[in-house]
Amino acid sequence: MFFGEFEYRIDSKGRVPLPPRFRGDLKAGVVLSPGVEKCIAIYPVAEWQKIATTLTAGPLTPSKLRRLNRAIFATAFSVELDGQGRVALPVALREHASIKSDVVIAGVNNYLELWSKEQWQTEKATSQEQAWQIIESLERRQGEQT
């Protein structure tokens, strides 16, 4: 499980360190993918394989499945951690996430997200505000079911 937030700075070669506490879980490498929001998703290889299995077994028509696979897999990058626990961020992903220098890596349960520091501040505030609303709606639903 990945949790917490960690601030880093991209070096001149486009590399960023991953949090030391997670490096053991990521030693087999990671898959970097554009996040749905303007971030970079960092998946352990095993988690990425689960996504691939789910997508290929889904109830989609062949044409929709092809489009979905193109959108997800063609824009992903398999990356190894270097000896110092860093990953090189492809330019296309840095552009997608508007990442220049200062970044935040956020643990989001079964994967990590890498954000520009500025965009993370906005997303974090919005997520925290909406999280309480979502929790309250879940509590109401559970109360109705009992």
C-alpha positions in Angstrom: 0.0 0.0 0.0 1.3 3.4 -1.0 0.5 6.5 1.1 1.9 9.8 2.1 3.2 12.7 0.0 6.8 13.5 -0.8 8.4 16.6 -2.4 11.3 16.3 -4.8 13.0 18.3 -7.6 13.5 17.0 -11.1 17.2 16.9 -12.0 18.7 18.3 -15.2 18.4 14.9 -16.9 14.7 14.6 -16.1 15.1 12.1 -13.3 13.2 12.1 -10.0 13.9 9.9 -6.9 11.1 7.7 -5.7 10.5 7.6 -1.9 13.0 5.3 -0.3 10.3 3.5 1.7 8.7 2.3 -1.5 11.8 1.3 -3.5 11.7 -2.3 -2.3 8.2 -2.7 -3.7 9.3 -1.1 -7.0 12.6 -2.9 -7.6 11.1 -4.9 -10.5 10.5 -1.6 -12.3 7.5 0.6 -12.8 5.2 1.6 -15.5 4.7 5.3 -16.0 1.4 6.4 -17.6 -0.5 9.7 -18.1 -2.9 10.1 -15.2 -6.5 10.9 -15.8 -5.9 14.3 -14.2 -2.8 16.2 -15.1 -0.3 13.9 -13.3 1.9 10.9 -14.0 0.7 7.5 -12.6 3.4 5.2 -11.4 2.4 1.6 -11.2 4.4 -1.3 -9.9 4.7 -3.9 -12.7 2.4 -6.4 -10.9 -0.3 -3.8 -10.6 0.0 -2.8 -14.3 -0.3 -6.5 -15.2 -3.6 -6.6 -13.2 -4.9 -3.6 -15.3 -3.9 -5.3 -18.5 -5.7 -8.5 -17.5 -8.8 -6.6 -16.5 -8.9 -4.7 -19.8 -8.5 -7.8 -22.0 -11.2 -9.6 -20.1 -13.7 -6.7 -20.1 -17.2 -6.8 -21.7 -16.3 -4.2 -24.4 -16.7 -4.6 -28.1 -13.5 -5.3 -30.0 -13.4 -1.8 -31.6 -13.9 -0.1 -28.2 -11.3 -2.4 -26.6 -8.8 -1.6 -29.3 -9.3 2.1 -28.8 -9.0 1.8 -25.0 -5.8 -0.3 -25.3 -4.3 2.3 -27.7 -5.1 5.1 -25.3 -3.7 3.3 -22.3 -0.8 1.2 -23.4 0.6 3.3 -26.3 1.2 6.2 -23.9 2.8 4.1 -21.1 6.5 3.6 -20.5 8.3 0.8 -18.7 11.1 2.2 -16.5 13.7 0.8 -14.2 14.9 2.5 -11.1 18.6 3.5 -11.2 21.1 2.8 -8.5 20.0 5.9 -6.6 16.3 5.0 -6.7 15.5 7.5 -9.5 13.3 7.1 -12.6 13.8 9.1 -15.8 10.5 10.8 -16.7 9.8 10.8 -20.5 9.3 14.3 -22.0 5.8 13.4 -23.2 4.7 12.6 -19.7 6.3 15.7 -18.2 4.4 17.8 -20.7 1.1 16.0 -20.0 1.5 16.8 -16.3 3.0 20.3 -16.8 6.1 19.3 -14.7 9.0 21.6 -14.8 11.0 21.3 -11.6 9.3 20.8 -8.2 7.1 17.8 -7.8 5.1 15.9 -5.3 4.8 12.1 -5.3 1.5 11.0 -3.6 0.7 7.5 -2.5 -2.8 6.6 -3.6 -3.2 3.0 -2.3 -2.0 0.6 -5.0 0.0 3.1 -7.1 1.7 6.5 -6.9 0.9 9.8 -8.6 3.5 12.4 -9.6 2.3 16.0 -9.7 3.7 19.4 -10.4 3.9 21.0 -6.9 1.5 23.8 -7.9 -1.1 21.5 -9.4 -0.9 19.1 -6.4 -1.8 21.9 -4.0 -5.0 22.6 -5.9 -5.8 18.9 -6.4 -5.1 18.1 -2.7 -7.5 20.8 -1.5 -10.2 19.7 -3.9 -9.8 16.0 -3.0 -9.9 16.6 0.7 -13.0 18.7 0.5 -14.8 16.2 -1.7 -13.6 13.2 0.4 -15.6 14.3 3.4 -18.7 14.7 1.2 -18.2 11.2 -0.3 -17.7 9.7 3.2 -20.9 11.3 4.4 -22.8 10.0 1.4 -21.5 6.5 2.0 -22.5 6.7 5.7 -26.0 7.7 4.7 -26.3 4.8 2.3 -25.0 2.3 4.8 -27.5 3.6 7.3 -30.4 3.2 4.8 -29.3 -0.5 4.1 -29.4 -1.6 7.7 
